[in-house]
Amino acid sequence: GLCATAAAQTAAKTSPKPLPLKKYCHADGGFCFKYPASWSELGEVFDGNGVVVAPPQKLEREYWDEVTAALVIPPPQSAADAITIDQAIEQAVSRVGESGQSFETLERQRRRVDGKPAQMVKLRYVEKPGGREWIEELVFVEGPDSEIYSVALKCAPSSLVRMQPAFSRIVDSSTLPEVEPPAGATGSEATGVPSKSEP
């Protein structure tokens, strides 16, 4: 009995405490995510449609490991203008290919973020100017108006083990805007669920 009690106390002491988190919500885009409280916001990107967050680091800023979350493709004007997640990934991969050498796709998978369709692609490349190696893991999510959001990790391969869990929590905590009901819609019209009085 004493052994069991001691073991239980030891297990309780070693269980990790949840890390304190900050919450970021974009004023116009409506997307939110949580990130470690020890991290800092480094500034806006994509013409103010996104933000970069990163842990404290001693290297020069250009070499920092970081996570970017942004609205990367706004809602299309018409259905004909809509861009799919596959097309968004092809564009992103093409841009990385143009800026890097020894470029390879390590992984690609379909998933869901905030209940919405999403895809993840993980890339490894070497930057041409300085020869620095990078891992990029990009998650693209389709919003309610066919807009596309991206949550992207960029880090040195040696930092991946440390950065991956934080990045996964950021992705899992991400929320997107809800579908807005048509103007003037009320009750079942807004939700699409028939009320009891309707046939």
Steps between C-alpha positions, in 0.01 A plus 500: 500500500782742590678421173185573301452831684860602441472409132182703465664803667803469271275483193311808618824695547640410159185578297578814298307816576312649204699785350344846534365625168424830329212540255526690173190601303525686172284811506365469145565140400317350794748215550650430843767272644684441827878496537749466789500801733882514488486571125474846342314649207760605243270702278234484232535334159291463184400869498372480856306176443726291722756494778834336582567359849822347631677384816790707638822423310861620503567478125462786257136562413529357147594159646218477754261207521147640466132433435290708262118499500317694231212536260700424185223491238198730555142396418455477122277749318327211323505121501709506181775691686518255793840339569509151650729389783687283248566805282609705804748227595635482146556878506676482838719205395589681178608811695718292733649321200592833343674621817671176598720224368520134607123535531282202598149431629525289816132445575151596387167409659137601518359601837241727661551821696208646697281244323592636156689336209877543524825360365853489637821497299851475648799618298878499540723734302828689502485877458703610199669816636642367827474122462284473813276194528134544596196289575162652417174339608197674352136434586241649264137526613194588293276758666120534476514739201756294302781719637819319602697536822851375565685410818868446419803389700845595374795369700846351485496117481671488841212702651219282364470274806463809723275701267269224373291455820440876532408522131256210532331672796472825302335316210266305730396819681429692179143615442358650183206735443153345500272518197298819521124454444344684204388857577157498659504127571366397840451179693505192279595710193825602668591153626356293218325282761120478467305611806239270657216698348635446148390189307 
